[in-house]
Every structure is written in structure tokens, then in C-alpha cells.
Amino acid sequence: MGICASSQYSMKKVGTLRWPHPTTKIIHPDGKLQELRQPVKASLILSQNPSCFLCNSELMYINSPLPHVPGDELLQLDQIYFLLPLSKSEATLSLQELCLLAIKASEYISLLNRAYSSQKISPFSYKRSCKVGTGFKYPVRSGNRNVVF
């Protein structure tokens, strides 16, 4: 897993951060977090990841098919999207899988907050994406198969 973030942030009060610009967050299958400062069409992300599709985290429901973000749709700021393998495109989302994705998203937000609030970690320059190991491993079994995202 990894984190990426902007170096431009400001302190609201001790322990609380306020980023001056909202970002679109995309969580990749390989554990990379990509942040975008401006809305872009989904087709741009999809063209860079031809074996994947995008899901808006707010439109994912248990026992429902994974909703694909259309290529002509603008990815919205302050939204989290999951880039998932095409092999999952026809699958329905189980409670375990939804929980796993929610944990990933929550951990990324928590890591970003900790990275910026820690005096030991100096902010790094904004990059479109980066990969930093975090050691997250969530073994989940569903029936006779491992669930991997």
C-alpha cells in the first residue's frame, strides 16, 4: 500500500489539518494511492490502466454488481474511487469485500492525516502517484476462495 499527498497544507489547530485543495483519491489494485487535484475524465485513468475499471466508493452496495464509472464521467473531488481488475467487473460485492475496501480507504485517510500531523515526517512534494510500503495485509476468505483486492 502507499500514500501520496500534497505538500501544501495548513494547520487549523493543533492536531487538525486542513488541506487547501480537495483531491480525488484513486486506490489502485497494487496498493498505490493516486490523488488528483482537478477533475479528470475517467477515460484518462482507464487508458493508463487498461486491465481495470473504476468504481465510485459511494455507489458500492452489498450483493450488488460493482458499478463501473463511465469513461466520459468526470471524477469528482473529495471522492474515493477504487480501480479494480476487470476480472471483478461482473462480480457482486460481498459484505467481506466491501469491508476490505472500506478498511483500505479508511487506512489511507488515516495515514495521510498522521503523515501531515507528525513533526517527524516532513511533507514531500506533490506527485501524481507514489508507492510506499505500509505492511497492510487483510486475509479474507469467502467460502473456498481468497478475496484479494
N, C-alpha and C positions, 0 to 999 in steps of 0.2 A: 504494500500500500504506500501511498505517498501523499505529500501535501504540496501545494503551490499557493502563493499568496502575493499580494501587492505589498510593496514596501511603504506605501502611503497609507498611514493610519493615524488616528489621533486618540488621545486619552480623554474619555468623558469624565471619569473619576477613577480613583484607584481601583484596579482590578477589572474595570469595564472598558472595552474598546468600542470605538465607532469607526467603521471604515467609511471614507468619504464617498466611495463609489460602490454601488451594488454590483454583484457579479453573477453570471450564470455559472453554475457548477456542473461539470460532467464527470461522472465516475466511470472509468474505463474498466473493462474486464481484467486487465493486467494489474490493477491496483493503483493506477495513476489518477490523480485529481486534476482536471483541467478547468481553469477559470477564465471566463471571457468577460471583459468589461463593457462590451457593446453587444446588442442583439445581433445574431447572425442567423442565416437560414440553416435549417437542419441539414440541408443538402451539402453544405461545406464540411460539416463534421462527418457525415456519412461517406463523402467522397474520399476522406482521409482514412476511413475505417470501413472498407467495402464488405467485410465479413460480419458486420454488426448492424444493429438497428437501435434507435433511441426510444426511451420511454420517459415520460414526464412522471416524476415520483408522486405527484398529487393525483394522478389518474390511474393508479395501480390498485386493484382490488382483489381480495382473496377469491379463489376459484373462478377467476375471470381470465380471459386471454390477455396477454401483455399488449397494451395499446402502443402502436407504432406512431411516432411523431412524423407527420408527412414532410417530405423533403422541402416543400415550399413554405413551411411554417417557420416563423422567426422564433428562436429560442429566447425565452423571457428572462430578464434579470431577476435576481432573487429566487430563482427556481433551481431545483436539483434534478438532473437528468441522469439516467443510467444508460450507458452504452453496453448492450448485451449481445452475445453471439447470435447469429442468425439461426443456429440450431435450436434456440429457445423461442423463436418467433411464433410458433404455433402452440406453445405450451400454455397451460393455465397456471396461474400463480397460487402456490400453496401458502398456507399460513407460515410455515417454516421459512420458505423462500422470501416472503415479504418481510419477515422479522430479520432475516440475514441482511437484506438490502437496507432496511431501516437502521440496523446497527452500524453498517458501513457508513451511511450518511451521517449519523449522529457522531460517530468517532471522528470523522473528518472535520466536522464543525468544531468539536471539542479540541482537536489537535490544533486547528487554526487559532482558536482563542488562546490556548496555552502558549503557542509559539509567540504570539504577539504580546502576551501579558508577562512573559518571563523576562527578567532582566538579563539572563544568561544567553538568551537567543537574540541575536541582532537580526532585524528584518533583512531579507535578501531582495535583490532587485526583481521586479516583476518579470515573469516569463510566462509564455503561453501555457506551458505544462512542464512538469518535472516529476521525478520519481525518487522518493526517499523511503527506504525500508522502515516499517513500523513493527513488524512481527505479528500482525493480526492473523489469526487462523481461527476460523469458525467451522469446526467439523459438524456437519449436519447430515443426518441420514433420513431418508424418506422411503419407507418400505425397504426394497432391496437395492436402492441406488443411493449414491452420494449426491448431495446437492452442492454444486460448485458454481459460484459466480465470480 
